[in-house]
Amino acid sequence: MSNEGMMKDENVPPFDTMRLPEDLPEKYELAPDKSEIRPLLSMRRGGLAHCTLPPHGISLAVEHRTIEEIWYFIQGHSQVWRKQGDWEEIVDVGPGTCLTIPTGTHFQFSNTGEDSLCFIIATMPPWPGEHEAVRIHDHWKVK
């Protein structure tokens, strides 16, 4: 079926395609929690990023002001600490694990393995900037 003669709805953003940069160490931004973030694609209601934490690395503890996230782990092993009010837990994660970070949740993660920890982050709405992450008291001491 040809798209010839079809009108594009100006309210709908164009579709996009990209690949994760092959030279990973060179193409990252340092996140407020000190993990390495490689922004992927985003749209009006959400964004996607690739996150890496080096072997035995520990992120800084933060909470998000307005966004919520879903994390999907693809490489390495980690522990993730999350706290909402009086409820807190530490979960062991590895490839195939998926978890949520609701708005206002305190969180910190620690790479417990010998390989880089890699995971995909879906952010809703898209990441608004560094002011989004509020530094909180660390659960684990950061070296």
PyMOL CGO cylinders between C-alpha atoms (Angstrom):
from pymol import cmd
from pymol.cgo import CYLINDER

trace = [
    CYLINDER, 0.00, 0.00, 0.00, 1.46, 3.37, -1.00, 0.3, 1, 1, 1, 1, 1, 1,
    CYLINDER, 1.46, 3.37, -1.00, 1.52, 6.42, 1.26, 0.3, 1, 1, 1, 1, 1, 1,
    CYLINDER, 1.52, 6.42, 1.26, 1.28, 8.66, -1.80, 0.3, 1, 1, 1, 1, 1, 1,
    CYLINDER, 1.28, 8.66, -1.80, -1.50, 11.20, -1.48, 0.3, 1, 1, 1, 1, 1, 1,
    CYLINDER, -1.50, 11.20, -1.48, -1.96, 10.56, 2.27, 0.3, 1, 1, 1, 1, 1, 1,
    CYLINDER, -1.96, 10.56, 2.27, -1.92, 13.62, 4.54, 0.3, 1, 1, 1, 1, 1, 1,
    CYLINDER, -1.92, 13.62, 4.54, 0.24, 13.61, 7.67, 0.3, 1, 1, 1, 1, 1, 1,
    CYLINDER, 0.24, 13.61, 7.67, -1.48, 14.62, 10.91, 0.3, 1, 1, 1, 1, 1, 1,
    CYLINDER, -1.48, 14.62, 10.91, 0.58, 17.56, 12.24, 0.3, 1, 1, 1, 1, 1, 1,
    CYLINDER, 0.58, 17.56, 12.24, -0.30, 16.58, 15.83, 0.3, 1, 1, 1, 1, 1, 1,
    CYLINDER, -0.30, 16.58, 15.83, 1.46, 13.22, 15.49, 0.3, 1, 1, 1, 1, 1, 1,
    CYLINDER, 1.46, 13.22, 15.49, 5.26, 13.26, 15.76, 0.3, 1, 1, 1, 1, 1, 1,
    CYLINDER, 5.26, 13.26, 15.76, 7.23, 11.46, 13.05, 0.3, 1, 1, 1, 1, 1, 1,
    CYLINDER, 7.23, 11.46, 13.05, 8.46, 7.95, 13.79, 0.3, 1, 1, 1, 1, 1, 1,
    CYLINDER, 8.46, 7.95, 13.79, 12.19, 7.55, 14.36, 0.3, 1, 1, 1, 1, 1, 1,
    CYLINDER, 12.19, 7.55, 14.36, 14.87, 4.85, 14.39, 0.3, 1, 1, 1, 1, 1, 1,
    CYLINDER, 14.87, 4.85, 14.39, 18.32, 4.66, 15.99, 0.3, 1, 1, 1, 1, 1, 1,
    CYLINDER, 18.32, 4.66, 15.99, 20.93, 2.18, 17.19, 0.3, 1, 1, 1, 1, 1, 1,
    CYLINDER, 20.93, 2.18, 17.19, 22.73, 2.17, 20.51, 0.3, 1, 1, 1, 1, 1, 1,
    CYLINDER, 22.73, 2.17, 20.51, 26.14, 3.73, 19.77, 0.3, 1, 1, 1, 1, 1, 1,
    CYLINDER, 26.14, 3.73, 19.77, 28.78, 1.02, 19.32, 0.3, 1, 1, 1, 1, 1, 1,
    CYLINDER, 28.78, 1.02, 19.32, 31.47, 3.06, 21.06, 0.3, 1, 1, 1, 1, 1, 1,
    CYLINDER, 31.47, 3.06, 21.06, 29.53, 2.98, 24.33, 0.3, 1, 1, 1, 1, 1, 1,
    CYLINDER, 29.53, 2.98, 24.33, 32.16, 4.53, 26.63, 0.3, 1, 1, 1, 1, 1, 1,
    CYLINDER, 32.16, 4.53, 26.63, 32.31, 7.63, 24.44, 0.3, 1, 1, 1, 1, 1, 1,
    CYLINDER, 32.31, 7.63, 24.44, 28.57, 8.31, 24.10, 0.3, 1, 1, 1, 1, 1, 1,
    CYLINDER, 28.57, 8.31, 24.10, 27.14, 8.74, 27.57, 0.3, 1, 1, 1, 1, 1, 1,
    CYLINDER, 27.14, 8.74, 27.57, 25.94, 11.46, 29.91, 0.3, 1, 1, 1, 1, 1, 1,
    CYLINDER, 25.94, 11.46, 29.91, 26.63, 11.27, 33.61, 0.3, 1, 1, 1, 1, 1, 1,
    CYLINDER, 26.63, 11.27, 33.61, 23.27, 11.02, 35.39, 0.3, 1, 1, 1, 1, 1, 1,
    CYLINDER, 23.27, 11.02, 35.39, 22.62, 12.88, 38.67, 0.3, 1, 1, 1, 1, 1, 1,
    CYLINDER, 22.62, 12.88, 38.67, 23.04, 9.52, 40.45, 0.3, 1, 1, 1, 1, 1, 1,
    CYLINDER, 23.04, 9.52, 40.45, 26.48, 9.13, 38.71, 0.3, 1, 1, 1, 1, 1, 1,
    CYLINDER, 26.48, 9.13, 38.71, 25.43, 6.23, 36.46, 0.3, 1, 1, 1, 1, 1, 1,
    CYLINDER, 25.43, 6.23, 36.46, 26.18, 6.41, 32.72, 0.3, 1, 1, 1, 1, 1, 1,
    CYLINDER, 26.18, 6.41, 32.72, 23.12, 7.23, 30.60, 0.3, 1, 1, 1, 1, 1, 1,
    CYLINDER, 23.12, 7.23, 30.60, 22.88, 6.86, 26.83, 0.3, 1, 1, 1, 1, 1, 1,
    CYLINDER, 22.88, 6.86, 26.83, 19.68, 8.59, 25.74, 0.3, 1, 1, 1, 1, 1, 1,
    CYLINDER, 19.68, 8.59, 25.74, 17.82, 6.65, 23.07, 0.3, 1, 1, 1, 1, 1, 1,
    CYLINDER, 17.82, 6.65, 23.07, 14.54, 7.89, 21.61, 0.3, 1, 1, 1, 1, 1, 1,
    CYLINDER, 14.54, 7.89, 21.61, 11.75, 9.88, 23.22, 0.3, 1, 1, 1, 1, 1, 1,
    CYLINDER, 11.75, 9.88, 23.22, 8.28, 11.09, 22.35, 0.3, 1, 1, 1, 1, 1, 1,
    CYLINDER, 8.28, 11.09, 22.35, 5.85, 13.47, 24.03, 0.3, 1, 1, 1, 1, 1, 1,
    CYLINDER, 5.85, 13.47, 24.03, 4.77, 10.98, 26.73, 0.3, 1, 1, 1, 1, 1, 1,
    CYLINDER, 4.77, 10.98, 26.73, 7.94, 8.99, 27.41, 0.3, 1, 1, 1, 1, 1, 1,
    CYLINDER, 7.94, 8.99, 27.41, 11.57, 8.32, 26.69, 0.3, 1, 1, 1, 1, 1, 1,
    CYLINDER, 11.57, 8.32, 26.69, 14.01, 5.42, 26.61, 0.3, 1, 1, 1, 1, 1, 1,
    CYLINDER, 14.01, 5.42, 26.61, 17.63, 5.26, 27.76, 0.3, 1, 1, 1, 1, 1, 1,
    CYLINDER, 17.63, 5.26, 27.76, 20.41, 2.70, 28.22, 0.3, 1, 1, 1, 1, 1, 1,
    CYLINDER, 20.41, 2.70, 28.22, 22.07, 2.84, 31.65, 0.3, 1, 1, 1, 1, 1, 1,
    CYLINDER, 22.07, 2.84, 31.65, 25.44, 1.40, 32.73, 0.3, 1, 1, 1, 1, 1, 1,
    CYLINDER, 25.44, 1.40, 32.73, 27.13, 1.15, 36.12, 0.3, 1, 1, 1, 1, 1, 1,
    CYLINDER, 27.13, 1.15, 36.12, 30.71, -0.20, 36.19, 0.3, 1, 1, 1, 1, 1, 1,
    CYLINDER, 30.71, -0.20, 36.19, 31.70, -3.32, 38.15, 0.3, 1, 1, 1, 1, 1, 1,
    CYLINDER, 31.70, -3.32, 38.15, 31.34, -2.78, 41.92, 0.3, 1, 1, 1, 1, 1, 1,
    CYLINDER, 31.34, -2.78, 41.92, 29.97, 0.74, 41.32, 0.3, 1, 1, 1, 1, 1, 1,
    CYLINDER, 29.97, 0.74, 41.32, 27.39, 2.31, 43.60, 0.3, 1, 1, 1, 1, 1, 1,
    CYLINDER, 27.39, 2.31, 43.60, 25.01, 5.04, 42.43, 0.3, 1, 1, 1, 1, 1, 1,
    CYLINDER, 25.01, 5.04, 42.43, 24.11, 8.04, 44.55, 0.3, 1, 1, 1, 1, 1, 1,
    CYLINDER, 24.11, 8.04, 44.55, 20.70, 7.82, 46.22, 0.3, 1, 1, 1, 1, 1, 1,
    CYLINDER, 20.70, 7.82, 46.22, 18.05, 10.08, 44.66, 0.3, 1, 1, 1, 1, 1, 1,
    CYLINDER, 18.05, 10.08, 44.66, 14.31, 10.51, 44.24, 0.3, 1, 1, 1, 1, 1, 1,
    CYLINDER, 14.31, 10.51, 44.24, 12.48, 11.89, 41.21, 0.3, 1, 1, 1, 1, 1, 1,
    CYLINDER, 12.48, 11.89, 41.21, 10.22, 14.93, 41.53, 0.3, 1, 1, 1, 1, 1, 1,
    CYLINDER, 10.22, 14.93, 41.53, 7.77, 14.30, 38.66, 0.3, 1, 1, 1, 1, 1, 1,
    CYLINDER, 7.77, 14.30, 38.66, 8.67, 11.27, 36.54, 0.3, 1, 1, 1, 1, 1, 1,
    CYLINDER, 8.67, 11.27, 36.54, 8.23, 7.54, 36.96, 0.3, 1, 1, 1, 1, 1, 1,
    CYLINDER, 8.23, 7.54, 36.96, 10.43, 4.85, 35.45, 0.3, 1, 1, 1, 1, 1, 1,
    CYLINDER, 10.43, 4.85, 35.45, 10.46, 1.19, 34.46, 0.3, 1, 1, 1, 1, 1, 1,
    CYLINDER, 10.46, 1.19, 34.46, 13.86, -0.55, 34.43, 0.3, 1, 1, 1, 1, 1, 1,
    CYLINDER, 13.86, -0.55, 34.43, 14.65, -3.73, 32.47, 0.3, 1, 1, 1, 1, 1, 1,
    CYLINDER, 14.65, -3.73, 32.47, 18.03, -5.36, 33.25, 0.3, 1, 1, 1, 1, 1, 1,
    CYLINDER, 18.03, -5.36, 33.25, 19.98, -6.88, 30.35, 0.3, 1, 1, 1, 1, 1, 1,
    CYLINDER, 19.98, -6.88, 30.35, 23.47, -7.52, 31.78, 0.3, 1, 1, 1, 1, 1, 1,
    CYLINDER, 23.47, -7.52, 31.78, 25.20, -7.89, 35.14, 0.3, 1, 1, 1, 1, 1, 1,
    CYLINDER, 25.20, -7.89, 35.14, 23.97, -8.33, 38.69, 0.3, 1, 1, 1, 1, 1, 1,
    CYLINDER, 23.97, -8.33, 38.69, 22.88, -5.72, 41.15, 0.3, 1, 1, 1, 1, 1, 1,
    CYLINDER, 22.88, -5.72, 41.15, 20.93, -4.85, 44.22, 0.3, 1, 1, 1, 1, 1, 1,
    CYLINDER, 20.93, -4.85, 44.22, 18.36, -2.06, 44.09, 0.3, 1, 1, 1, 1, 1, 1,
    CYLINDER, 18.36, -2.06, 44.09, 17.15, -0.29, 47.23, 0.3, 1, 1, 1, 1, 1, 1,
    CYLINDER, 17.15, -0.29, 47.23, 13.76, 1.44, 47.06, 0.3, 1, 1, 1, 1, 1, 1,
    CYLINDER, 13.76, 1.44, 47.06, 11.87, 3.29, 49.80, 0.3, 1, 1, 1, 1, 1, 1,
    CYLINDER, 11.87, 3.29, 49.80, 8.40, 4.87, 49.94, 0.3, 1, 1, 1, 1, 1, 1,
    CYLINDER, 8.40, 4.87, 49.94, 7.51, 6.25, 53.36, 0.3, 1, 1, 1, 1, 1, 1,
    CYLINDER, 7.51, 6.25, 53.36, 7.92, 3.41, 55.88, 0.3, 1, 1, 1, 1, 1, 1,
    CYLINDER, 7.92, 3.41, 55.88, 8.08, 0.69, 53.20, 0.3, 1, 1, 1, 1, 1, 1,
    CYLINDER, 8.08, 0.69, 53.20, 11.51, -0.21, 51.88, 0.3, 1, 1, 1, 1, 1, 1,
    CYLINDER, 11.51, -0.21, 51.88, 13.14, -3.20, 50.25, 0.3, 1, 1, 1, 1, 1, 1,
    CYLINDER, 13.14, -3.20, 50.25, 16.34, -4.37, 48.61, 0.3, 1, 1, 1, 1, 1, 1,
    CYLINDER, 16.34, -4.37, 48.61, 15.95, -6.65, 45.58, 0.3, 1, 1, 1, 1, 1, 1,
    CYLINDER, 15.95, -6.65, 45.58, 18.55, -8.71, 43.74, 0.3, 1, 1, 1, 1, 1, 1,
    CYLINDER, 18.55, -8.71, 43.74, 18.34, -8.13, 40.00, 0.3, 1, 1, 1, 1, 1, 1,
    CYLINDER, 18.34, -8.13, 40.00, 19.95, -9.56, 36.89, 0.3, 1, 1, 1, 1, 1, 1,
    CYLINDER, 19.95, -9.56, 36.89, 19.19, -10.11, 33.21, 0.3, 1, 1, 1, 1, 1, 1,
    CYLINDER, 19.19, -10.11, 33.21, 15.45, -10.43, 32.64, 0.3, 1, 1, 1, 1, 1, 1,
    CYLINDER, 15.45, -10.43, 32.64, 14.42, -8.56, 35.82, 0.3, 1, 1, 1, 1, 1, 1,
    CYLINDER, 14.42, -8.56, 35.82, 12.03, -5.62, 35.44, 0.3, 1, 1, 1, 1, 1, 1,
    CYLINDER, 12.03, -5.62, 35.44, 11.12, -3.14, 38.20, 0.3, 1, 1, 1, 1, 1, 1,
    CYLINDER, 11.12, -3.14, 38.20, 9.39, 0.19, 38.71, 0.3, 1, 1, 1, 1, 1, 1,
    CYLINDER, 9.39, 0.19, 38.71, 10.50, 3.47, 40.28, 0.3, 1, 1, 1, 1, 1, 1,
    CYLINDER, 10.50, 3.47, 40.28, 7.29, 5.41, 41.09, 0.3, 1, 1, 1, 1, 1, 1,
    CYLINDER, 7.29, 5.41, 41.09, 7.48, 9.21, 41.47, 0.3, 1, 1, 1, 1, 1, 1,
    CYLINDER, 7.48, 9.21, 41.47, 8.92, 10.20, 44.85, 0.3, 1, 1, 1, 1, 1, 1,
    CYLINDER, 8.92, 10.20, 44.85, 10.51, 6.80, 45.55, 0.3, 1, 1, 1, 1, 1, 1,
    CYLINDER, 10.51, 6.80, 45.55, 13.95, 6.96, 47.17, 0.3, 1, 1, 1, 1, 1, 1,
    CYLINDER, 13.95, 6.96, 47.17, 16.33, 4.61, 45.34, 0.3, 1, 1, 1, 1, 1, 1,
    CYLINDER, 16.33, 4.61, 45.34, 19.95, 3.57, 44.97, 0.3, 1, 1, 1, 1, 1, 1,
    CYLINDER, 19.95, 3.57, 44.97, 21.60, 0.70, 43.13, 0.3, 1, 1, 1, 1, 1, 1,
    CYLINDER, 21.60, 0.70, 43.13, 24.85, -1.19, 43.52, 0.3, 1, 1, 1, 1, 1, 1,
    CYLINDER, 24.85, -1.19, 43.52, 26.63, -3.34, 40.93, 0.3, 1, 1, 1, 1, 1, 1,
    CYLINDER, 26.63, -3.34, 40.93, 27.47, -6.55, 42.80, 0.3, 1, 1, 1, 1, 1, 1,
    CYLINDER, 27.47, -6.55, 42.80, 29.16, -8.28, 39.85, 0.3, 1, 1, 1, 1, 1, 1,
    CYLINDER, 29.16, -8.28, 39.85, 32.37, -8.35, 37.85, 0.3, 1, 1, 1, 1, 1, 1,
    CYLINDER, 32.37, -8.35, 37.85, 30.71, -7.12, 34.64, 0.3, 1, 1, 1, 1, 1, 1,
    CYLINDER, 30.71, -7.12, 34.64, 29.14, -3.77, 33.84, 0.3, 1, 1, 1, 1, 1, 1,
    CYLINDER, 29.14, -3.77, 33.84, 25.52, -3.54, 34.92, 0.3, 1, 1, 1, 1, 1, 1,
    CYLINDER, 25.52, -3.54, 34.92, 23.33, -2.58, 31.93, 0.3, 1, 1, 1, 1, 1, 1,
    CYLINDER, 23.33, -2.58, 31.93, 19.63, -1.86, 31.86, 0.3, 1, 1, 1, 1, 1, 1,
    CYLINDER, 19.63, -1.86, 31.86, 17.02, -0.06, 29.79, 0.3, 1, 1, 1, 1, 1, 1,
    CYLINDER, 17.02, -0.06, 29.79, 15.02, 2.77, 31.38, 0.3, 1, 1, 1, 1, 1, 1,
    CYLINDER, 15.02, 2.77, 31.38, 11.59, 3.88, 30.21, 0.3, 1, 1, 1, 1, 1, 1,
    CYLINDER, 11.59, 3.88, 30.21, 10.88, 7.36, 31.61, 0.3, 1, 1, 1, 1, 1, 1,
    CYLINDER, 10.88, 7.36, 31.61, 7.36, 8.82, 31.71, 0.3, 1, 1, 1, 1, 1, 1,
    CYLINDER, 7.36, 8.82, 31.71, 7.08, 11.67, 30.88, 0.3, 1, 1, 1, 1, 1, 1,
    CYLINDER, 7.08, 11.67, 30.88, 10.44, 12.20, 29.15, 0.3, 1, 1, 1, 1, 1, 1,
    CYLINDER, 10.44, 12.20, 29.15, 13.42, 13.20, 31.32, 0.3, 1, 1, 1, 1, 1, 1,
    CYLINDER, 13.42, 13.20, 31.32, 13.01, 16.96, 32.00, 0.3, 1, 1, 1, 1, 1, 1,
    CYLINDER, 13.01, 16.96, 32.00, 16.63, 17.66, 33.06, 0.3, 1, 1, 1, 1, 1, 1,
    CYLINDER, 16.63, 17.66, 33.06, 19.08, 17.33, 35.91, 0.3, 1, 1, 1, 1, 1, 1,
    CYLINDER, 19.08, 17.33, 35.91, 16.81, 19.29, 38.32, 0.3, 1, 1, 1, 1, 1, 1,
    CYLINDER, 16.81, 19.29, 38.32, 14.46, 16.25, 38.29, 0.3, 1, 1, 1, 1, 1, 1,
    CYLINDER, 14.46, 16.25, 38.29, 16.64, 14.14, 40.60, 0.3, 1, 1, 1, 1, 1, 1,
    CYLINDER, 16.64, 14.14, 40.60, 16.78, 15.20, 44.25, 0.3, 1, 1, 1, 1, 1, 1,
    CYLINDER, 16.78, 15.20, 44.25, 19.76, 13.95, 46.23, 0.3, 1, 1, 1, 1, 1, 1,
    CYLINDER, 19.76, 13.95, 46.23, 18.82, 12.05, 49.40, 0.3, 1, 1, 1, 1, 1, 1,
    CYLINDER, 18.82, 12.05, 49.40, 20.72, 10.19, 52.14, 0.3, 1, 1, 1, 1, 1, 1,
    CYLINDER, 20.72, 10.19, 52.14, 22.56, 7.16, 50.72, 0.3, 1, 1, 1, 1, 1, 1,
    CYLINDER, 22.56, 7.16, 50.72, 21.45, 3.69, 51.74, 0.3, 1, 1, 1, 1, 1, 1,
    CYLINDER, 21.45, 3.69, 51.74, 24.91, 2.32, 50.82, 0.3, 1, 1, 1, 1, 1, 1,
    CYLINDER, 24.91, 2.32, 50.82, 28.09, 4.28, 51.41, 0.3, 1, 1, 1, 1, 1, 1,
    CYLINDER, 28.09, 4.28, 51.41, 29.44, 5.61, 48.12, 0.3, 1, 1, 1, 1, 1, 1,
    CYLINDER, 29.44, 5.61, 48.12, 33.19, 5.25, 47.69, 0.3, 1, 1, 1, 1, 1, 1,
]
cmd.load_cgo(trace, "trace")
